């Protein structure tokens, strides 16, 4: 299983990275191949809504560092999007990628049953590290993006690994339940069942 992991944090070793690596370590132990992309190291623009991807070519027309990432996301089996919560949202680095997935949509996709150029059946995992301890705050982030990727891009399933109250660098280590959730989620994504042979 091919997993593409997009790290949206500007901090390369922040709390969302720690959570994600717990997920990836278990997935790799179960046979996954993992590619890691740190979006903050790339140079790219957000979607320009030029509609070239609907009229001139199949892919996004922007020739920047995100172009190969979009191609890799189209080819992967599992897309992992990791982000801290900034002002109640994903980071701008990750949002830039999400907006560019507009290029996956077919022309006049609104009324069409199949709205995407992507093959069906991919899996989505969102890893969210939230500084605020109240779990009811910003709880809409995951369901919102899960909806879009399932409804628009025919992703088959989605999972969320979310830990709240991880404000300072390294706080994730004081929340072992988040790390355990990440590992269990990897087992679910990989189709592993407790008691089965590894």
C-alpha positions, 0 to 999 in steps of 0.5 A: 500500500502506497501512502503519501504523507503531506506535512502542513506544519511550518515546524518540521518536528512539531506535534502533528509530525509526532502523531503522524510518525506514530501512524506511519511507523505502524503502517510501515511495519505492516508493509506500507510504502511511505513518501513524506512531503514537507509542504513548507519546504516547497514553493507554490501558489494556491489555485488561480481558478483559471480553469485551465485544468478543465479546458486546456489539459487534465492537470493543474497548469501551474508549473511549481513545486506542488505539481509533482505532489498533486501527481503523487496524490493522484497515484497513491492508495492512502493520502495522509494530511497532517496539520496543526490547528491555526486560527481554527483551520488547517495551515495555509500550507495544507490549504494551498494543496487542498485548493489545488485538488480542484484540478482533479475535478472534471469540467462542469462537475456540479451536476455530474455523478462522477465529479473527479478524474481520480480513480475511486477507492483511495483512503484519507487520513487527517492528523490534527494537533490542536493546541486548545484543550476543548475538543468541541472547538474546531471539531468541524475541520475533519468532517468538512474535508472528509466530505469533500474528498469522499463526495467529490473525489470518490475516496472510499474511507477516511479516518481522523487522528486528533489530539487536543491540548498540545500547544507547546512543542513536544506536548504530544509525548505527554498524550500517549492516547494520541500516539496509540490512536495513531497506531490503531488507525494505521492498523485499520487503514492497512486492514490489520485485525488484532490477532492476525499474523503480521 
